[in-house]
Amino acid sequence: RRRAVAQARIVGKAETVAAIMGGELKKGDALAVARIAGIMAAKKTSELIPLCHPIALTKVGVDIEADGAEAIVIRATAETTGQTGVEMEALVAASTAALTLYDMAKAIDRAMTISDICLLEKSGGKSGDFSRP
């Protein structure tokens, strides 16, 4: 069993974060759309990143929460029982969800910043476990 958790962070105006988290964007429910985008992206990682193996994922989840008044943190989890890790799938899911939030809110805040895309933890496999300090 292999598991990886990655994150991305999007920073914007307090009004923008409130609109995203409150479902008040003209384009619709940004949180739901970003979750679906992240899950879909994880499943297409091998098509997006050269030399990534196609992996049969057993689970992909995307959690989105406010981090104070001006930031949103996206955490993506990917799991498989395959023979290769799922770090890239988790990273692609988190970054795509962040990009989707940007796309849905850019009409009100083009200055949003996406940052802190990183692997938080991974388990399973030959290289052992990893947890970001």
ABEGO torsion letter per residue (X at the ends): XBBBBBBBBBBBBAAAAAAAAAGABAAEBAAAAAAAAAAAAAAAAAAABBGBBBBBBABBBBBBBBBEAABBBBBBBBBBABABBAAAAAAAAAAAAAAAAAAAAAAABAABBBBGBBBABBBEEAAEBBBBX
